[in-house]
């Protein structure tokens, strides 16, 4: 079992969801996040005062998958999120030592579905 965490641009979420659905990945957790990387932020003027904004809006996707769904999930995220520009995001793949479905008490691969 693996936990896939992806940080993507907010406007790419519909494209990523469509690519995941096309790859038969339907379960995910989506969270709004703030962060910065190579983009480094930008400056803007507010009431005549220059302000540096270095924490940009991002979307954090968390998807728990069994081993055979890791590559299709990663490929779908890349397909939906990639623009070829700085700020497309990152994908992290972590080992997931356990999973328990609260409703039924199932554990492991069966709990992920």
Secondary structure, 3 states (H helix, E strand, C coil): CEEEEEEECHHHHHHHHHHHHHCCCCCCEEEEEEECCCCCCEEEEECCEEEEECCEEEEEEEEEECHHHHHHHHHHHHHHHCCCCCCCEEEEEEECCCCECCCCCCECHHHHC
